[in-house]
Amino acid sequence: MIIWKGDEKVQNKTYIVTGGTGGIGREIVRSLTGEGNTVIFTGRSNERGSEIVKELGADRSVFYQLDQSIPSDVLKFSDWISKKNYHIDGLVNNASRNSRFGILDINMEEWMNMINLVMTSTMIISQAVAKNMIKNSLKGKIVNIGAIQYISPLQSSLAYSATKGAMVSMSRSMAVDLGKYGIQVTSLIPGPIYSKDQEPPQNIDRSAATLLGRFGRMSEVVNLVKFLLSDENTFMTGNEIIIDGGRIISRKPDPEEVSSGKI
């Protein structure tokens, strides 16, 4: 799948995409490699990662098997980045998962797992990539994928909402630290995005609690990510870009498929 083509300034670059074996992350990897870039992507499943490399070609895609909820493994990935001769132009911190626990039933294992997955791994990988950019005199881009639940939480989503909010704060702090090197850091905040391979059933699509009356598509998020990574993005940093079809101001209730965590 090739999306948002035509800007040669985004080609022949090297990017890292975490959580790149499924959903939006996978589509970002596909689109970037489709335009002639090299993409290093992470994921827990070696089988899925290998399938994507076979699909896209080993000359343009590099898979690193990684469970980002394990800090020691993330540190090994960080060390791997520092030892490789890659010149990294951009990073997309996308790895995450749903967490359907509230304040009354969450346990410490789930809480720490989400902190490590969303916050600790983002910090470790961003640090390694930023050092790579500075060493190679690259004015690179870091895009952190958040979620509108940090603004408008669903019920029983304590750790997910809290860590996504922390990611936004982390992005601002990173932007302050890295601005003098010309490195731009942006939080991208998706709302209700249909992240399955097929188009959503019409009855579900029309029930989305957005002002536009439908779920967003993965391609719409990918297009925005690619703009934020591109040379056309020259004067934005430390800010949050919301792509939610007007969800947070719609005042409509979420459909059961969203509130229950099925989508």
C-alpha positions as a printed NumPy array, in Angstrom:
array([[  0.   ,   0.   ,   0.   ],
       [  1.507,   3.353,  -1.052],
       [ -0.057,   6.391,   0.572],
       [  0.638,  10.112,   0.241],
       [  3.191,   9.853,  -2.535],
       [  4.675,  12.611,  -4.608],
       [  7.025,  14.301,  -2.142],
       [ 10.545,  13.124,  -2.924],
       [ 11.793,  14.737,   0.284],
       [ 10.464,  11.803,   2.312],
       [ 12.295,   9.216,   0.205],
       [ 15.645,   7.506,   0.704],
       [ 15.592,   8.017,   4.437],
       [ 15.812,   5.685,   7.418],
       [ 13.039,   5.427,   9.984],
       [ 12.286,   3.391,  13.09 ],
       [  8.67 ,   2.391,  13.763],
       [  7.855,   0.604,  17.013],
       [  4.887,  -1.755,  17.128],
       [  5.16 ,  -2.18 ,  13.378],
       [  3.7  ,  -5.651,  12.905],
       [  0.006,  -4.806,  13.132],
       [ -2.617,  -2.113,  12.74 ],
       [ -1.514,   1.468,  12.14 ],
       [  2.144,   0.646,  12.769],
       [  2.184,  -1.943,  10.013],
       [  0.576,   0.487,   7.559],
       [  3.173,   3.142,   8.407],
       [  5.953,   0.62 ,   7.698],
       [  4.356,  -0.42 ,   4.414],
       [  3.841,   3.122,   3.227],
       [  7.311,   4.387,   4.114],
       [  9.095,   1.443,   2.499],
       [  6.83 ,   1.734,  -0.543],
       [  8.301,   5.149,  -1.205],
       [ 11.91 ,   4.016,  -1.154],
       [ 12.798,   4.466,   2.503],
       [ 14.437,   1.968,   4.836],
       [ 12.325,   1.123,   7.883],
       [ 13.472,  -0.643,  11.031],
       [ 10.398,  -1.893,  12.857],
       [  9.767,  -3.744,  16.092],
       [  7.161,  -6.21 ,  17.252],
       [  6.706,  -9.191,  19.53 ],
       [  5.904, -11.781,  16.859],
       [  8.86 , -13.022,  14.847],
       [  6.445, -14.765,  12.472],
       [  4.529, -11.588,  11.663],
       [  7.704,  -9.54 ,  11.408],
       [  9.284, -12.021,   9.019],
       [  6.142, -12.045,   6.862],
       [  6.26 ,  -8.264,   6.538],
       [  9.955,  -8.287,   5.605],
       [  9.202, -10.93 ,   2.963],
       [  6.368,  -8.776,   1.627],
       [  8.329,  -5.512,   1.554],
       [ 11.829,  -6.764,   0.837],
       [ 14.866,  -7.155,   3.07 ],
       [ 16.612,  -4.297,   1.265],
       [ 14.069,  -1.809,   2.639],
       [ 12.738,  -3.368,   5.854],
       [ 14.518,  -4.603,   8.978],
       [ 12.624,  -6.406,  11.722],
       [ 13.794,  -6.466,  15.337],
       [ 11.823,  -8.786,  17.611],
       [ 11.1  ,  -6.922,  20.825],
       [  8.717,  -7.004,  23.757],
       [  8.745,  -3.376,  24.835],
       [  7.225,  -4.14 ,  28.223],
       [ 10.622,  -5.602,  29.234],
       [ 13.032,  -2.678,  29.886],
       [ 16.163,  -4.858,  29.726],
       [ 15.238,  -5.957,  26.201],
       [ 14.515,  -2.372,  25.165],
       [ 17.96 ,  -1.375,  26.453],
       [ 19.477,  -4.094,  24.246],
       [ 17.624,  -2.604,  21.263],
       [ 18.932,   0.832,  22.236],
       [ 22.468,  -0.554,  22.316],
       [ 21.878,  -2.217,  18.931],
       [ 20.845,   1.163,  17.473],
       [ 23.98 ,   2.837,  18.813],
       [ 26.251,   0.161,  17.316],
       [ 24.688,   0.072,  13.856],
       [ 25.765,   2.498,  11.162],
       [ 22.265,   3.772,  10.491],
       [ 21.612,   7.483,  10.019],
       [ 18.125,   7.71 ,  11.505],
       [ 15.927,  10.448,  10.085],
       [ 12.783,   9.753,  12.073],
       [ 11.203,   7.7  ,  14.833],
       [  7.561,   6.747,  15.322],
       [  6.845,   5.536,  18.859],
       [  3.71 ,   3.542,  18.152],
       [  3.96 ,   0.385,  20.304],
       [  1.032,   0.042,  22.688],
       [ -1.918,  -2.16 ,  23.576],
       [ -5.333,  -1.803,  25.131],
       [ -5.695,  -2.126,  28.9  ],
       [ -9.199,  -2.607,  30.239],
       [ -8.776,  -2.13 ,  33.975],
       [-10.052,   0.653,  36.227],
       [ -8.847,   2.033,  39.538],
       [-10.736,  -0.643,  41.524],
       [ -9.428,  -3.738,  39.756],
       [ -6.028,  -2.993,  38.227],
       [ -3.09 ,  -4.875,  39.731],
       [  0.566,  -3.892,  39.959],
       [  1.658,  -6.261,  37.208],
       [ -0.687,  -4.642,  34.68 ],
       [  0.162,  -1.135,  35.884],
       [  3.925,  -1.642,  35.559],
       [  3.553,  -3.488,  32.264],
       [  1.782,  -0.502,  30.719],
       [  4.259,   1.988,  32.188],
       [  7.151,   0.006,  30.72 ],
       [  5.454,  -0.491,  27.345],
       [  4.246,   3.051,  26.737],
       [  6.513,   5.275,  28.829],
       [  9.81 ,   3.574,  29.643],
       [ 10.361,   2.096,  26.181],
       [  9.494,   5.42 ,  24.526],
       [ 12.081,   7.184,  26.669],
       [ 14.842,   4.603,  26.057],
       [ 14.354,   4.37 ,  22.295],
       [ 13.9  ,   8.129,  21.861],
       [ 17.138,   8.73 ,  23.742],
       [ 19.065,   6.344,  21.49 ],
       [ 17.565,   7.812,  18.324],
       [ 18.136,  11.415,  19.417],
       [ 21.803,  10.658,  20.128],
       [ 22.068,   9.056,  16.688],
       [ 20.553,  12.135,  15.049],
       [ 22.852,  14.512,  16.91 ],
       [ 25.943,  12.42 ,  16.135],
       [ 25.061,  12.436,  12.437],
       [ 24.012,  16.127,  12.391],
       [ 20.462,  15.224,  11.358],
       [ 17.524,  17.489,  12.131],
       [ 15.227,  14.538,  12.58 ],
       [ 11.62 ,  14.002,  13.589],
       [ 10.139,  12.04 ,  16.494],
       [  6.414,  11.279,  16.413],
       [  4.792,   9.807,  19.517],
       [  1.413,   8.16 ,  18.956],
       [ -0.958,   8.99 ,  21.804],
       [ -4.732,   8.581,  22.156],
       [ -7.652,  10.901,  22.876],
       [ -8.319,   8.832,  25.998],
       [ -5.725,  10.968,  27.75 ],
       [ -8.272,  13.796,  27.326],
       [-11.523,  11.825,  27.437],
       [-11.005,   8.412,  29.107],
       [-13.23 ,   5.428,  28.613],
       [-14.392,   3.57 ,  31.686],
       [-11.92 ,   0.946,  32.938],
       [ -8.931,   2.336,  31.084],
       [ -6.809,   3.759,  33.893],
       [ -3.326,   2.638,  32.831],
       [ -3.954,   3.257,  29.136],
       [ -5.235,   6.785,  29.687],
       [ -2.551,   7.641,  32.245],
       [  0.392,   6.415,  30.167],
       [ -0.874,   8.076,  27.003],
       [ -1.149,  11.338,  28.938],
       [  2.369,  10.872,  30.246],
       [  3.578,  10.327,  26.682],
       [  2.24 ,  13.761,  25.713],
       [  4.084,  15.373,  28.627],
       [  7.213,  13.436,  27.686],
       [  6.947,  14.716,  24.115],
       [  6.855,  18.311,  25.32 ],
       [  9.887,  17.783,  27.538],
       [ 11.776,  16.067,  24.725],
       [ 10.949,  18.965,  22.408],
       [ 12.417,  21.413,  24.938],
       [ 15.62 ,  19.376,  25.243],
       [ 16.096,  18.657,  21.55 ],
       [ 14.948,  21.876,  19.901],
       [ 18.447,  23.379,  19.918],
       [ 19.58 ,  20.471,  17.736],
       [ 16.78 ,  21.059,  15.24 ],
       [ 15.009,  17.843,  16.243],
       [ 11.216,  18.162,  16.212],
       [  9.01 ,  16.127,  18.553],
       [  5.264,  15.863,  18.034],
       [  2.424,  13.965,  19.697],
       [ -0.143,  12.579,  17.271],
       [ -3.462,  11.893,  19.01 ],
       [ -5.82 ,   9.545,  17.134],
       [ -9.453,   9.218,  18.048],
       [-11.669,   6.302,  16.974],
       [ -9.723,   4.653,  14.149],
       [-10.862,   1.375,  12.593],
       [ -7.656,  -0.61 ,  12.657],
       [ -8.742,  -3.888,  11.076],
       [ -7.699,  -4.779,   7.534],
       [-11.191,  -4.674,   6.068],
       [-13.606,  -1.757,   5.876],
       [-15.9  ,  -1.525,   8.932],
       [-19.492,  -2.77 ,   8.612],
       [-21.781,   0.135,   7.73 ],
       [-23.85 ,  -0.157,  10.914],
       [-20.72 ,   0.089,  13.079],
       [-19.181,   2.856,  10.969],
       [-22.306,   5.001,  11.212],
       [-22.482,   4.535,  14.969],
       [-19.103,   6.207,  15.547],
       [-19.425,   9.113,  17.973],
       [-17.686,  11.589,  15.687],
       [-18.912,  14.756,  14.038],
       [-18.1  ,  13.222,  10.65 ],
       [-20.315,  10.225,  11.364],
       [-17.775,   7.466,  10.818],
       [-14.622,   5.873,  12.158],
       [-11.291,   7.142,  10.929],
       [ -9.227,   4.979,   8.609],
       [ -5.661,   3.854,   9.174],
       [ -4.616,   5.536,   5.921],
       [ -5.696,   8.916,   7.32 ],
       [ -3.401,   8.504,  10.321],
       [ -0.574,   7.233,   8.114],
       [ -0.853,  10.307,   5.876],
       [ -0.498,  12.583,   8.878],
       [  2.442,  10.637,  10.303],
       [  4.211,  10.9  ,   6.984],
       [  3.714,  14.642,   6.84 ],
       [  5.121,  15.009,  10.353],
       [  8.177,  12.971,   9.316],
       [  8.675,  14.828,   6.058],
       [ 10.828,  17.831,   5.189],
       [  7.606,  19.8  ,   4.697],
       [  7.156,  19.814,   8.492],
       [  9.554,  22.61 ,   9.4  ],
       [  8.114,  24.609,  12.306],
       [  6.098,  22.373,  14.615],
       [  7.446,  20.869,  17.806],
       [  6.187,  20.08 ,  21.291],
       [  2.57 ,  20.174,  20.199],
       [ -0.331,  17.725,  19.956],
       [ -2.041,  17.016,  16.646],
       [ -5.506,  15.511,  17.15 ],
       [ -7.076,  13.395,  14.393],
       [-10.444,  12.249,  15.717],
       [-13.202,  13.362,  13.351],
       [-14.391,  15.775,  16.051],
       [-14.897,  13.005,  18.626],
       [-13.881,  14.959,  21.713],
       [-16.366,  17.753,  21.007],
       [-19.209,  15.635,  19.597],
       [-20.978,  15.002,  22.934],
       [-22.179,  11.696,  21.528],
       [-21.883,   8.417,  23.458],
       [-19.418,   5.846,  22.172],
       [-20.951,   2.737,  20.582],
       [-20.785,  -0.456,  22.607],
       [-18.011,  -1.818,  20.354],
       [-15.727,   1.035,  21.48 ],
       [-16.751,   1.285,  25.131],
       [-16.283,  -2.465,  25.608],
       [-12.875,  -2.489,  23.962],
       [-13.861,  -4.635,  20.954],
       [-12.566,  -1.917,  18.584]])
